[in-house]
Amino acid sequence: MAVQNGLELAELRHRLLNNFQLLQALIGIRLRSVEDPESRRHLTWLTDVIAALALLNRRLGSGTSDFGAYLREAAGFWERIAAGREIAFQLDAAAVTVPERMSSSLALIVHELVANAVEHAFPDNKPGGIAITLRDAYGVLELTVRDDGQGGARLKDETEGLALVRGLADYLGGTLQLENDAGLIATVRVPLDAPKAARKH
């Protein structure tokens, strides 16, 4: 029975990955005929999110996942987002095991924080750096994305991406803290034992 269940789960994940690829292809086709910059921005955001979730799905297995390992694999994805820009990435990710039910939301959170820094921290293609750290602080997942670009304006007028991160952190029973210190420091803290999302279902 266990072997059969394992095979069925593997087949389900395979189908899900195929669906992710199909969605990316459909969005790519749509992008060819879209000229409106705002529409193109939203469609590009959507295909990036799908790619991030597909990457996560390949790593999931037994109900828990090492989110640090996911971040290390995702580093190449962030570099593709910043292609053509002089943006250096630094990653310090501890091995933090998270429940599978939290993984997708956390993947979206880190994707939004990194994409937000790439898009808003370095105007006029200025060079800069983005540092991502992950640790388990006594049962609380602590994820920090720090950039050395413009931070003050982003604190005053919270961007669409940061608002989404705040909502996702709240959904998981966690918090988003924003600080301005030679750039923007965004820290998400989420309890690993009993997230709000788990209590709702």
LINHUKA-V542345 format. One record per pair of residues at least 24 apart in sequence whose ideal C-beta (glycine too) atoms are under 10 Angstrom apart, sorted by the first residue. I is the first residue (numbers start at 1). GAP is how many residues later the second one is. Records with the same first field share a line. If there is no record, write none. Layout:
# LINHUKA-V542345
I = GAP  GAP
This chain:
# LINHUKA-V542345
6 = 55  56
9 = 51  52  53  54
10 = 51
13 = 44  45  47  48
14 = 43
16 = 37  38  41  42  44
17 = 36  37  38  40  41
18 = 36
19 = 31  35  38
20 = 30  31  32  33  34  35  37  38
21 = 29  30  33
22 = 28
23 = 24  26  27  28  30  31
24 = 24  26  27  30
26 = 24
41 = 78
42 = 118
44 = 37  71
45 = 66  67  70  74  115  116  119
48 = 29  32  33  63  64  67
49 = 58  59  62  63  66
51 = 26  29  30  60
52 = 25  26  29  52  55  56  58  59  60  62  63
53 = 50  51  54  55  58
54 = 53
55 = 52  56
56 = 44  47  48  50  51  52  55
57 = 46  47  50
59 = 44  48
60 = 40  43  44
61 = 39
62 = 38
63 = 36  37  38
64 = 33  34  35  36  37  38  39
65 = 31  32  33  34  35  37  38  41  42
66 = 27  28  29  30  31  32
67 = 26  27  28  29  30  31  35  36  39  40  43  67  69  74  76  125
68 = 24  25  26  27  28  29  30  66  67  68
69 = 24  26  27  28
70 = 26  28  33  36  37  40  64
71 = 25  35  36  39  43  61  62  63  72
72 = 62
74 = 33  36  37  40  58
75 = 39  57
77 = 34  37
78 = 32  33  36  37  39  40  52  54
81 = 30  33  34  37  38
82 = 32  33  35  36  37  40  46  48
84 = 41
85 = 33  37  40  41  42  43
86 = 36  39  40  41  42  43
87 = 27  30  31  34  35  38  39  40  41  42  43  60  62
88 = 39  40  41  42  43  60
89 = 25  28  29  40  41  42  43
90 = 39  40  41  42  43  56
91 = 39  40  41  42  43
92 = 39  40  41  42  43  52
93 = 39  40  41  42  50
94 = 39  40  41  42  43  47  48
95 = 39  40  41
96 = 38  39  40  41  45  46  47  96
97 = 39  44  95
98 = 38  43  74  92  94  97
99 = 93  94  95  96  98  99
101 = 71  94  96  97  100
102 = 39  69  70  71  72  88  89  90  93  95  96
104 = 64
105 = 60  62  63  64  66  67  69  85  90  92
106 = 28  35  37  62  63  66  68  82  84
107 = 61
108 = 56  57  60
109 = 34  36  55  56  57  58  59  60  62  63  65  67  77  79  81
110 = 24  33  35  55  76  78
111 = 50  54
112 = 33  47  48  49  50  51  52  53  54  56  74
113 = 30  31  32  33  34  48  49  51  52  63  71  73  74  75
114 = 31  33  47  72
115 = 46
116 = 29  31  38  43  44  45  46  48  49  68  70
117 = 28  29  30  31  32  33  34  37  44  66  67  69
118 = 29  31
119 = 40  42
120 = 27  29  30  31  33  34  39  41  42  64
121 = 25  26  27  28  29  30  33  62  63
122 = 25  26  27  28  61
123 = 26  27  30
126 = 24
128 = 55
129 = 54
130 = 53  54
131 = 52  54
133 = 54
134 = 54
136 = 56
137 = 52  55
138 = 54
139 = 52  53  54  55
140 = 34  35  49  50  51  52  53
141 = 31  33  47  48  49  50  51  54
142 = 32  45  46  47  48
143 = 26  31  33  43  44  45  46  47
144 = 33  35  41  42  43  44  45
145 = 39  40  41  42  43
146 = 33  35  36  37  38  39  40  41
147 = 35  36  37  38  39
148 = 33  34  35  36
149 = 33  34  35
150 = 30  33  34
151 = 27  28  29  30  31  32  33  34  35
152 = 28  31  32
153 = 27  31
154 = 24  26  29  30  32
155 = 24  25  29
156 = 24
161 = 25
162 = 24
168 = 29
169 = 27
170 = 26  27
171 = 24  25  26  29
172 = 24  25  26
173 = 24  25  26  27
